[in-house]
Amino acid sequence: MKRILYSIFFSFFLSSFLPSLAQTIVQRDPAIAQMVEQVSADSLKAHVEKLVSFGTRQTLSGTQGKRGIVPAREWILSKFQEYGKQSSGRLTATIDTWTLQPDGRRVDKAVEMGNVMATLKGTDPADDRIFLVSGHMDSRVSNVMNSTDDAPGANDDGSGTAAVIELVRVMSKQAFPATIIFVTVCGEEQGLLGADHLAQRAVDEKWNLEALLNNDIMGSNNSHDTHIIDNTIVRIFSEGLSGFETDKTAASVRQYGLENDGKARTLARYVKEVGERYVDQLEVRMIYRNDRYLRGGDHTPYVNRGFAAVRITEMNENFQHQHQDLRTENGIEYGDKVEHMDFEYLRKNTAMNLANLSNLAKSPMQPQNVTMDVRSLSNTTKLYWQAPKTGKVKGYYILMRETHWPTWQKKIFTDKLGAELPYSKDNYFFAVQAVSEDGNEGLPVIPKPGMR
């Protein structure tokens, strides 16, 4: 193939190559930038205060007058339905209910479970992609089986639930080619029960689920023991090497050094780049773990089924305000209350979710059959691919980074279906992503080695 010269778009990390010459070029889709501006700290605070007003949202709390998880989920549904009126019929909302029997662990009686879901249907009938964003509505105190005491759950996970509600408020007015599902799940504190149910449903119903953003504990900016206060960094947790069908893929992963390029880690890189592009004064810090020590999150049931899923969590957790009975000891106030939150921080983290969901849902589908030519020894790299099944494509970005580098360093634009680059395939990792006419990039595809 004749070598083609391409114009180079410099990503955020080009300075690592040319520190004396590099400039940071930020290109924002005006429609997404406008939506980002609509995310409101005051609105998020109102959502959290209403969630806290139900007293407890413990999974087994049911209905205790106006208290309990059942009234809370009915209120969430009413908000989804209210905001759905501005969607011209594209958004529908429901509660996905099922009965869970006692499990001898954290469920001691039969209970009706319910995930509250709002579906913003994509406008392209040929585009079956689904992008999912979640938070968990349930709360707890010190004893996870205590279903009667006040469990405000303002930050854990009123923050993630409020973020999902706010995303529906802003995004339901817009139209996207692909489908977005907004969900507040139940049963997280009892063992990721609502997420497990929905992840299995995605498998059974053969959803083309391309990405899940799970938001859990994302609205406080300080740690209790190290006393760090900072609302400019949010963590994104992602596993590197998927445990899903590892036995079938281990040989190629080992041969080509792709331990750091699984679906979740690739999604995390995307979230970091797009989130920092649209939200000022926010760094998305990649954490190379599926989750924290001794804890679990609702992204894991999806990861375990082979989906790309990540967890978004505040940088500095305050454990005096998580999983605690409401009390004051030695002058220290324990419990997960509204007054311990930073709603400007929550606004930025919610806007980061919005930018990513919008960019993904506006992008074309992924290029097909992305292949790297490995037939010969060479200091150049040849890549080939086929056009996506759907979507109006302006062109493609070839992404590249040095093998030791955590994020993509260069983005090379082309409107062709292949390229030969003057960079050795032995020294770099590559990927290809499709770009819409508005400049919205889809998820990158790591090339498969081929003997074309």
BELQUIHU-V809014 format. One record per pair of residues at least 4 apart in sequence whose ideal C-beta (glycine too) atoms are under 6 Angstrom apart, sorted by the first residue. I is the first residue (numbers start at 1). J is the second residue. Records with the same first field share a line. If there is no record, write none. Layout:
I = J / J
This chain:
1 = 420
3 = 420
6 = 412 / 414
7 = 413
8 = 412
9 = 411 / 413
10 = 14
11 = 408 / 411
13 = 407 / 409
14 = 22
15 = 19 / 22
18 = 22
26 = 277
28 = 33 / 278
29 = 438
32 = 355 / 358
35 = 170 / 354
36 = 278 / 351 / 355
38 = 170
39 = 347 / 350 / 351
41 = 343 / 344 / 347
43 = 166
44 = 162 / 166 / 343 / 346
45 = 343
47 = 162 / 165
48 = 154 / 158 / 162 / 338
49 = 338
51 = 158
52 = 152 / 154 / 338
54 = 67 / 71 / 72
55 = 67 / 150
56 = 61 / 151
57 = 69 / 72 / 137 / 138 / 139 / 153
58 = 140 / 147 / 151
59 = 138 / 186 / 187 / 190
60 = 111 / 147
61 = 68 / 69 / 147
62 = 68 / 70
63 = 68 / 70
64 = 68
66 = 71
73 = 114 / 116
76 = 116 / 184
77 = 93 / 95 / 116
79 = 165
80 = 93 / 118 / 168
81 = 93
83 = 168 / 169 / 172
84 = 91 / 93 / 172
86 = 172 / 173
87 = 91 / 172
90 = 120 / 121
91 = 118 / 120 / 172
92 = 119
93 = 118
94 = 117
95 = 114 / 116
96 = 115 / 117
97 = 112 / 114
98 = 113
99 = 112
100 = 107 / 111 / 113
101 = 110
102 = 107 / 108 / 109
103 = 107
106 = 144 / 190 / 191
107 = 190
113 = 186 / 187
114 = 186
115 = 183 / 185 / 194 / 198
116 = 184
117 = 183
118 = 168 / 182
119 = 181
120 = 180
121 = 179
122 = 127 / 176 / 177 / 178 / 179
123 = 175 / 177
124 = 177 / 390
126 = 390
127 = 177 / 178 / 390
128 = 208
129 = 178 / 208 / 210
130 = 179 / 181 / 207 / 209
131 = 180 / 211 / 357 / 360 / 361
132 = 181 / 212
133 = 182 / 213 / 353 / 357
134 = 183 / 185 / 214 / 298
135 = 157 / 160 / 161 / 163 / 164 / 184 / 215
136 = 157 / 185 / 188 / 298
137 = 161 / 184
138 = 186 / 188 / 189
139 = 151 / 153
140 = 144 / 151 / 189 / 323
141 = 146 / 149 / 151 / 325
142 = 324 / 325
144 = 189
150 = 326
152 = 336 / 337
153 = 158 / 336
154 = 158 / 336 / 337 / 338 / 341
155 = 159 / 217 / 219 / 220 / 336 / 341
156 = 217 / 322 / 336
157 = 161 / 216
158 = 162
159 = 218 / 219 / 346
160 = 215 / 216 / 218
161 = 184
163 = 215 / 350
164 = 182 / 184
166 = 350
167 = 171 / 182 / 354
168 = 172 / 182
176 = 361 / 362
178 = 361
180 = 357 / 361
185 = 194 / 195 / 298
186 = 194
187 = 193 / 194
188 = 192 / 298
192 = 196 / 296 / 298 / 301
195 = 199 / 298 / 301
196 = 301
199 = 301 / 302 / 305
201 = 205
202 = 207 / 209
203 = 305
209 = 307
211 = 267 / 308
212 = 299 / 302 / 309
213 = 353
214 = 297 / 298 / 299 / 311
215 = 312
216 = 297 / 313
217 = 313 / 314
218 = 312 / 313 / 314 / 349
219 = 341 / 346
220 = 314 / 318 / 340 / 341
221 = 229 / 231 / 342 / 345
222 = 229 / 316 / 318
223 = 228 / 316 / 318
224 = 318 / 320
228 = 316
231 = 342 / 345
232 = 281
233 = 283 / 285 / 315
234 = 284 / 349
235 = 285 / 287 / 313 / 315
236 = 268 / 271 / 284 / 286 / 310 / 312
237 = 287 / 289 / 291 / 311
238 = 264 / 265 / 268 / 310
239 = 264 / 290
240 = 259 / 260 / 262 / 265
241 = 259 / 262
242 = 262
244 = 306
246 = 250
249 = 253
253 = 258
260 = 265
261 = 266 / 446
263 = 308
264 = 303 / 308 / 310
266 = 444
267 = 308 / 310
268 = 286 / 310
269 = 407
270 = 443
271 = 275 / 356
272 = 284 / 286
274 = 355 / 356 / 359
275 = 279 / 284 / 352 / 355
276 = 284
278 = 355
279 = 348 / 351 / 352
282 = 348
291 = 295 / 296 / 297 / 311
296 = 300
297 = 311
299 = 303 / 309 / 310 / 311
302 = 307 / 309
303 = 309
320 = 334
321 = 336 / 340
324 = 334 / 335
326 = 335
327 = 334
328 = 333
354 = 358
359 = 440
362 = 436 / 440
363 = 436 / 440 / 441 / 442
364 = 388 / 391 / 393 / 434 / 436 / 442
365 = 388 / 389 / 390 / 391
366 = 442 / 445
367 = 385 / 388 / 432 / 434 / 445
368 = 386
369 = 386
370 = 385 / 432 / 445 / 447
371 = 384 / 447 / 448 / 450
372 = 383 / 447 / 449
373 = 382 / 452
374 = 449
375 = 451
379 = 424
380 = 420 / 422
381 = 421 / 423 / 425
382 = 420
383 = 419 / 447
384 = 418
385 = 417 / 432
388 = 434
392 = 437
393 = 434
394 = 435 / 437
395 = 413 / 414 / 415 / 435
396 = 414 / 432 / 434
397 = 411 / 413 / 433 / 435
398 = 412 / 419 / 432
399 = 408 / 411 / 431 / 444
400 = 410 / 428 / 430
401 = 405 / 408 / 409 / 429
405 = 409
414 = 419
423 = 428
430 = 447
431 = 444 / 446
432 = 445
433 = 441 / 442 / 444
434 = 442
435 = 441
436 = 440
